[in-house]
Amino acid sequence: MKVLCLHGKGTSGYIFRSQISTFRAKLPDDIQFDFLDGPFKSDAAPGVDVFYSPPYYAFWENDGIDSIRATYTWLTDHIDKNGPYDLALMFSQGCVLGSSALLLHQEETPHLPPPFKAAVFVCGGASLNVLEEMGFHVSAEARERDLASRSALAQQAGSSALLAQGGDRWTGLQTLDGGLSEAELRNEITCPYRINIPTVHIYGSKDPRWAAGVHLSGICEPTKRRTYDHGGGHEIPRTNAVSNSIAELFQWAVAQSQIEQ
C-alpha cells in the first residue's frame, strides 16, 4: 500500500509528516507514505514558523491555470517514476493539486488509470480556475467566498493570532458561511461530471476555508465519498477522538482503493 502525500503551501513534506503523526500512529505499519516537497521555495504559511524551521515549499508561485498545469506535468512525471500510488493524502494546497490532477487526467488521458485510486482531502478545496476551465459553473457567491476566505485564513492562522488566542483564533467565515448547509454549498458549483474515485473529505467548521472543502466534496461522486467535520480550524487536530475518526476514514479509503483495481 503506497500513499502519495501532498503538503500545504508554505510547509514541506517533513512538516506534513509531523502534522499527521497522531492519526498515522493508529494505522497499520505496512503502509508506505511518500512525502513530496513542492517544486518552489516559499515563505512559511501563517503560523507555521512558530513551530517549524525552513525550508518551506509550494506547488506553484501563482494559482493561474498555466501554473497548475505545469505542476500537474511535474507531478505526473513523479508518479511515472515512483508510483503507482494506491491513495493520495493531501492538505490545503495539496488538495488543490490532487483534485486538479484528477480533473486534468479525466480531460486529457481518460483511457489511462487515474493518478491514484482513492483520495483523502484535508482542509482544502479545488481550484476554481481549473473548474471553470473544465466547464464547471462556479457561482458568484462561491467566488466571493473563496476570496474572502483566503484573507480570513491569513489573519486567523497568523503567528500573532496563534500566540494571542491559541485555538480560540478560529472563527471561520461567519459573515458568508452562516446558515448555509453543506448541501446548499455543494449546489453553488454545477458539475458536467464528477471525480469518480473513492474520496474522503475532512474539514473543520471553524476553518475559514470550510466552504472550499465542502465545494470539493460536491464535485466528487456522492456514492463514493465520505465526509467528516473535525470541528476545528485550518488544521489537523490531534485529539484522540479526531485521530481515531480520521484513521477510520483513511482505512476506508485504503480498502476502497483495492476494490477499484
C-alpha positions in Angstrom: 0.0 0.0 0.0 1.6 3.2 -1.2 0.4 6.7 -0.3 1.3 9.9 -2.1 1.3 12.8 0.4 0.9 16.4 -0.8 1.5 19.2 1.8 0.0 22.6 2.2 1.5 25.8 0.9 4.4 27.2 2.9 5.2 23.9 4.6 7.0 20.8 3.4 6.9 17.0 3.3 8.7 16.9 6.6 6.2 19.2 8.2 3.2 17.3 6.8 4.7 14.1 8.2 4.6 15.7 11.7 1.1 17.1 11.2 -0.4 13.7 10.6 1.7 11.8 13.1 -1.1 11.3 15.7 -3.6 9.6 13.4 -0.8 7.9 11.4 0.3 6.1 14.6 -3.1 4.4 14.6 -2.6 2.9 11.1 -1.1 -0.4 10.1 2.7 -0.5 9.7 2.7 -1.8 6.2 1.5 1.5 4.6 4.3 3.3 2.8 4.0 7.1 2.8 5.8 9.2 0.2 6.0 12.8 1.3 6.8 15.2 -1.5 8.2 18.7 -1.3 6.7 21.2 -3.7 9.0 22.4 -6.5 9.0 26.0 -5.4 10.6 27.6 -2.3 8.0 29.6 -0.3 7.6 31.8 2.7 6.2 30.0 5.7 2.4 29.5 5.8 0.9 31.8 8.5 1.8 30.4 12.0 3.9 27.6 10.7 7.2 29.3 11.6 6.2 29.3 15.2 6.7 25.5 15.3 8.8 24.6 12.3 12.1 25.8 10.7 12.7 26.3 7.0 12.8 25.2 4.2 9.2 25.7 3.2 7.7 24.9 -0.2 4.7 25.5 -2.5 3.4 23.6 -5.6 3.2 26.8 -7.7 4.1 30.5 -7.5 0.6 31.6 -8.6 -2.6 29.8 -8.9 -3.3 30.5 -12.6 -4.3 27.7 -14.8 -1.0 27.6 -16.7 0.9 27.3 -13.4 -1.3 24.5 -12.2 -1.0 22.6 -15.5 2.8 22.9 -15.3 2.8 21.4 -11.8 0.4 18.7 -12.9 3.1 17.7 -15.5 5.7 17.7 -12.8 3.5 15.5 -10.6 2.7 13.1 -13.4 6.5 12.7 -14.0 7.0 11.9 -10.3 4.2 9.4 -10.4 5.5 7.7 -13.5 9.0 7.3 -11.8 7.9 6.5 -8.3 4.3 5.1 -8.5 1.9 3.7 -8.8 0.1 5.0 -5.8 -3.0 3.4 -4.2 -4.0 6.6 -2.4 -3.3 10.3 -2.1 -3.4 12.2 1.2 -3.5 15.9 0.8 -3.7 19.1 3.0 -4.8 22.6 1.8 -2.8 23.5 -1.3 -2.1 19.8 -1.7 -5.9 19.2 -2.2 -5.9 21.8 -5.0 -3.1 19.9 -6.8 -4.6 16.5 -6.2 -8.1 17.5 -7.3 -6.7 19.3 -10.4 -4.6 16.2 -11.3 -7.8 14.1 -11.3 -9.7 16.6 -13.3 -7.0 17.2 -15.9 -6.5 13.4 -16.1 -10.2 13.0 -17.0 -9.9 15.7 -19.6 -6.6 14.6 -21.2 -5.9 10.9 -20.6 -9.2 9.3 -19.6 -8.1 6.0 -21.2 -5.3 5.6 -18.7 -5.6 4.8 -15.0 -6.0 7.8 -12.7 -3.0 9.2 -10.8 -4.2 7.4 -7.7 -7.1 5.1 -6.9 -8.6 6.9 -3.9 -8.1 10.3 -2.2 -8.2 11.8 1.3 -8.6 15.6 1.2 -8.0 17.5 4.4 -8.9 21.2 4.8 -8.7 22.0 1.1 -10.7 22.8 -1.9 -10.4 22.7 -5.7 -9.0 25.4 -8.0 -12.0 27.4 -9.2 -9.9 28.4 -12.2 -9.4 24.8 -13.2 -13.1 24.0 -12.6 -14.1 26.8 -14.9 -11.6 25.7 -17.5 -13.1 22.2 -17.3 -16.6 23.5 -17.9 -17.9 23.7 -14.4 -20.1 26.6 -13.5 -18.9 28.4 -10.4 -21.4 30.8 -8.9 -20.6 34.4 -8.0 -21.3 33.6 -4.3 -18.7 30.8 -4.4 -16.1 33.2 -6.0 -16.8 35.9 -3.3 -16.5 33.4 -0.5 -13.3 32.0 -1.9 -11.6 35.4 -2.0 -12.8 36.4 1.5 -11.8 33.0 3.0 -8.2 33.4 1.8 -7.9 36.7 3.6 -9.5 35.4 6.7 -7.3 32.4 6.8 -4.1 34.5 6.7 -5.4 36.5 9.7 -6.7 33.7 11.8 -3.7 31.4 11.1 -1.0 34.0 11.6 1.6 33.9 14.3 0.2 36.9 16.3 -3.3 35.3 16.4 -1.8 31.9 17.3 0.2 33.3 20.2 -2.5 35.6 21.5 -5.5 33.3 21.2 -4.4 29.8 20.5 -7.2 27.5 19.4 -9.8 30.3 20.0 -8.5 32.2 17.0 -10.5 30.0 14.6 -13.8 31.8 13.9 -14.4 30.6 10.4 -16.1 32.8 7.8 -19.4 33.5 9.6 -20.3 36.6 7.5 -20.5 34.5 4.3 -21.0 30.9 5.6 -23.5 31.5 8.4 -26.7 29.5 8.0 -25.7 27.6 4.8 -25.9 23.9 4.9 -23.3 21.6 3.2 -26.0 20.7 0.6 -26.6 24.3 -0.3 -22.9 24.9 -0.7 -22.5 22.0 -3.0 -25.2 23.4 -5.2 -23.1 26.5 -5.8 -21.0 24.7 -8.3 -22.6 22.9 -11.3 -20.8 19.8 -12.4 -20.7 18.5 -16.0 -19.1 15.4 -14.5 -17.5 14.4 -11.2 -14.3 13.0 -9.8 -15.2 9.3 -9.9 -12.7 7.6 -7.5 -13.5 7.0 -3.8 -12.8 10.2 -1.8 -12.7 11.3 1.9 -13.3 14.9 2.7 -12.1 16.2 6.1 -12.7 19.8 7.1 -13.3 21.9 10.1 -16.4 24.1 10.7 -14.2 26.8 12.2 -11.9 26.9 9.2 -12.3 30.0 7.0 -11.8 27.6 4.1 -14.6 25.2 5.3 -16.8 26.0 2.3 -13.9 25.3 -0.1 -13.7 21.8 1.4 -17.4 21.3 1.1 -17.4 22.5 -2.5 -14.7 20.0 -3.3 -16.8 17.2 -1.9 -19.6 18.3 -4.2 -17.6 17.7 -7.3 -16.9 14.1 -6.3 -19.1 11.2 -6.9 -21.6 11.1 -3.9 -21.9 7.3 -3.8 -18.1 7.0 -3.4 -17.4 9.8 -0.9 -17.2 10.1 2.9 -17.2 13.4 4.8 -16.1 14.4 8.3 -16.2 17.7 10.1 -13.5 17.7 12.8 -14.9 20.8 14.4 -11.7 22.8 14.4 -9.9 25.3 12.1 -7.4 25.0 9.3 -5.5 22.2 11.0 -5.4 18.5 11.7 -6.5 18.2 15.4 -4.5 15.8 17.4 -7.2 14.8 19.9 -7.7 11.1 20.4 -11.3 11.2 19.2 -10.5 13.1 16.0 -7.4 11.0 15.3 -9.5 7.8 15.6 -12.1 9.1 13.2 -9.5 10.2 10.6 -7.7 6.9 10.9 -11.0 5.0 10.4 -11.8 7.1 7.3 -8.3 6.6 6.0 -8.6 2.9 6.2 -12.0 3.0 4.5 -10.2 4.8 1.6 -7.4 2.2 1.6 -10.0 -0.6 1.3 -11.8 1.2 -1.5 -8.6 1.7 -3.4 -8.2 -2.1 -3.5 -11.7 -2.6 -4.8 -11.0 0.0 -7.6 -8.2 -2.1 -9.0 
